[in-house]
């Protein structure tokens, strides 16, 4: 029946819709091959029934009528037949086919094969227990739950990797800047003077004595002052101390000596009355008041009628008797004379109870005997400053004593002996010293009223300027750790995620300046000597991301035990079947799907299966195609069927050798799994298999698993196959480069054009990856460059750039037909255009 018969029989009847005319103009996305459906076929059958001669009295048309039900059954059959007619017509052409199986079969006729799915790749950071380094072997297994993948993903190490416990997490900071201490400083960094000494514990309210060690006599301090600790915190084997108030310095200096003070004692006699009663020579029966002195010698003996017993320059009597100051204790004696403040660090050589009189004051005391005099040796024991040295000040006109030379000796100014270094500034013709400038000095007397004996707690420390954060960028970073760990970092990668970034930064340590000097090394509580080493990276880093003083809980965590992994579960060796020399092109199915593929830029095509086939316990060679192979070549190729199942295909004795006959003599080692990409699911972690007896404490996924892709879909093959056929495997035009890029697994879109790159013409290919990062993009670029060299003229460089998604803002004006709801229309428009509607 055709359209128009209804009008021929009854001019007033409406035209029948069955059978529909088949009319398709060229280049339509779908072929309209269906002549009718259930509704139109039933309509045509009922129409014919209404006009059938002899059936005029059959007027009931309900479905419960057996005759009508029979007609409706015929309409159903017709509906099914026309549906499959239309489907088959569309699936027979590449442009209109929608089933992946149909597209695969069609493109296979052109020599194009659908791209297999790729396994994902990732980088892990491992934390390990123990004291010794361990090796994670290639193939070591990990498992992760990813947000975009339903099942857990199996990951395996790509290569043997040595893991060091000390590199699980490392401390990096910006290289320290050399700073001098200036007046007003409120923070100091303290380090032990001797690396084997432990730093004393400091807390709020503790006192520190600071002073500059004199050249040639480190036990003598100049500019000594006492400061109070407001706060103390550890840093890189030292302490950073905040002070209540600031330093008072006459000139800037690179470092000071620092001592934690305990109690402070006083010199005997400092509290003695100014006068003492003595017999009056004129009137023996009477007494008279005699003025005493408060000066003691720091270079020789101290004697006088009002002092008993005589004191040597190593003896210090205490104002009060103490019984808990033992031999070997460190003390700092501090005093003033002639407005000059001096200090001396010494150890107690002896501490004995004694009686002492100083004028009218007589009492029991503790006599300390020091291991050195209060004032250091003569000038001959000190370094002589060069003529060009800068001098701190001028003391005045001095008189040389004891036949001293112009560069040293004992000098006197105003009756006060001064021990120190001096430089002749002027001389007359008789070679007499007219004036000198004092570079360093010791006062030979001390006022006992100003004399303080400070008990030192803990080791001697060095105070330098506290570290400050740096700006700018550079390739150097400071690493605090053991020297062995610093050496192990050379050639390794480190990973960190700056606070302002979403993805980790991975850099390689190219060189390390390892510090081994004992003076710059601190011994930790764990017995490991650590120092601040300098690392040189292969890329610039922003110093703003690395605090000079990393704090506890610092968000910037740096890992140095990195290991590269890729997706795939290594299956046990399996028997594929038995070879039969009588058969050609034997094929065996790989048991588990999907077979794992990874991209290898050195291969063509770049998708390489993780599969090794053994024939009679000997590995055969995998090739991309059997064409062109010799009759004895022990080769095989891998193909996928329409369902994505992989097969190993062997030769026919002409293009590749046949399999030798045997029982279960064809076996395979392979990996399964593909398509992994994305971040870890919240509240999950990477599971790691133990390495021998060592336990991997924690495994961190750096960023996301990338590079994984599913097998090529119909839309991709429909677009890529014609281009591959037209190019005939060559890369000549930009369209050929586009087709080559689109044919690679993991590539969603590709666009190529000629551009100027560094003032030279180049083929620039913009690639949008399904899921990839820089490494995957570099692999695609390497594959394209190799294809250009081997299958193209190779006259212009190939540049590959990453494609990115960009938002497009669309302003759409539409007219609303009366009676329709606006919200329904808006939703349908947005759905039709694939828009993210923004109110």
Secondary structure, DSSP 8 states (H G I E B T S, - for coil): --TTHHHHH-TTS----SS------TT-SS-------HHHHHHHHHHHHHT-TT-TT-----TTSHHHHHHHHHHHHHHHHHHHHHHHHHHTSTTT--SHHHHHHHHHHTT------B--EEEEEEEE-SSS-EEE-TT-EEEE-BTT-SS-EEEEESS-EEE-GGGSSBEEEE------B-TT--EEEEEESSTTS------TT-EEEEEEEETTEEEEEEEEEEEEEEEEEEETTEEEEEESS----SS-BS-EEEEEEEEEEEBTTTTS-SEEEEE-SS-TTSEEEEE---EEESSS-EEETTEEEEE-TTEEEBSS--S---TT-EEEEEEEETTEEEEEEEEEEEEEEEEEEETTEEEEEEEEEESS-SS---GGGS----TT---SEEEE--EEEEEEETTEEEEEETTEEEEEEEEEEEE-TT--EEEEEEEEEEESEEEGGG-EEEEEEEEEEEEEE------SEEEEEEEEE-HHHHHHHTT-EEEE--TT-SS-EEEEEEEEE----GGG-EE-TTS-EEEEEEEEEEEEEEGGGS-SS--TT-S--BB--EEEEEE-EE---EEEE---TT-SS-EEE-SSSSB-EEE-TTSSSSEEESEEEEETTEE-EE-S-STT--TT--EEEEEE-TTS-EEEEE--SSSS------SS-EEEEEEE-----B-B-TT---EE--BTTB-EEEEEE-S-BBS-B----HHHHHHHHHHHHHHTT-B-SHHHHHHHHHTSTTEEEEEEEEEEETTEEEEEEEEEESS--HHHHHHHHHHHHHHHHHHB---SEEEEEE---------------TTS-HHHHHHHHHHHHT-----
